[in-house]
Amino acid sequence: MAKLTQCKDCGNQISKNAASCPNCGAKNKRTSIVTWLVLIFIGIPVLMAVFSGASNDTQPDEPAITITDNAAAPVRTANWEYSDSKDEMRGSVSHFAQTGSINNIRLDFPYQGGTSLFLIVRNTPENGNEVLFSTNNGQLWCEYNNCYMSTKFDNGEVKSYPLAKAAAGSSETMFLDGAVEQFIDNLKQSDTAMIEIGFFDYGKQQFEFEISGLKWQH
């Protein structure tokens, strides 16, 4: 049986091989072999370009890095992230090194998702070296007259370190209150650290850190 097609003028069914429509007499326009060859040679490169672009779009993006004003892009190493921030008015520079805990804890509502602890070493022209502890979820807490955390470097003994609350009143950040240089030296000489710190309504929680490779010359 001959293959049928539809007349573009009257809509009547006609043979694809017919020269004209027997119903209305309109010419049956057929695509020539030359036309098909032109379409094939043009279409293949276009399809290849489309699929190549789609493949590139599915590649995983590089981790997003948030850069604050006057701050250089952070430099990442295996365990630490380094960044600088320049005070354009005074021409001074502050330096930062940060690492996050390799574990997290689970707190109840309203603190949905995992809670991590971040260990930050900071050097500013005003205060010199400082060590901060910050959380992304929850509230750090300690008693006013007994504000301490416990830390163990590698397989050493557990030691207590005094803490101070942030001057701005933030409950997400605390400062090491004394023994800063000793603490930084321990960070530079150790591979791991475990920090036990208090959370409001949840008591003391423990976080593990991989801290080897700290480069701090300030």
C-alpha positions, 0 to 999 in steps of 0.5 A, a space after each residue: 500500500 502506498 504511503 499517504 500524506 495530507 494535501 496542504 491545500 484541501 486536506 485530502 489524503 493523497 499518495 506521497 508519490 503523487 505529483 498533484 492532489 486528485 481532489 484539488 489539483 494542488 502540487 504535492 510538494 516533496 522534500 528533495 534528497 538534496 534538502 534532506 542532506 543539507 538538513 542533516 549536515 546542519 543539524 548534527 553539529 547543532 545537536 552536538 553543541 547542545 548536548 555538549 553544553 548540557 553535559 557541562 552544565 551538569 558538572 558539580 559547581 565549585 564550593 561557593 565562597 562568600 567574600 565580604 567587603 575589603 576581604 580577599 578570597 579565602 585560601 583553603 588547605 586540607 583543614 583550614 581556611 585562611 582570609 584577610 580583611 583590610 581596613 581601607 581607612 587605616 591601612 591595617 589588615 586583620 588575619 583569620 584562620 578557620 576550621 569546622 568540626 568534623 561532627 555535628 549534634 542534633 538539637 530540638 526545635 527550633 534548631 532544625 538540622 545539624 549544629 556544628 562548631 567553628 574554631 577561629 584564630 584571629 589577629 587584629 591590630 587592636 587586639 592581637 591574637 584571639 581565639 573564637 568559638 562560633 556555632 551555626 545553630 543554637 546558643 553557646 552558654 556557660 555560667 557567669 562565674 564559671 565559664 569554661 570549656 574543656 579541650 583535649 589535643 591528640 591523646 593528651 590530657 583534658 584541660 579547662 580553658 576560660 571563656 568570655 562572652 562576645 561583647 556585642 552580646 551574641 549568643 553564637 560566639 565566645 572568646 578564649 579568655 586567656 592562655 591564647 598563645 598557648 592554645 594556638 601553639 597546641 593547635 599548631 603542634 597537634 593533629 586533632 582536638 576535641 572541644 566540650 562546650 556548653 549549649 543553652 538548654 542542652 548542656 555540654 556538647 563535644 565536637 571533634 576537629 582535624 587541625 593539622 597543618 595550621 600556618 599561623 605566623 602572627 
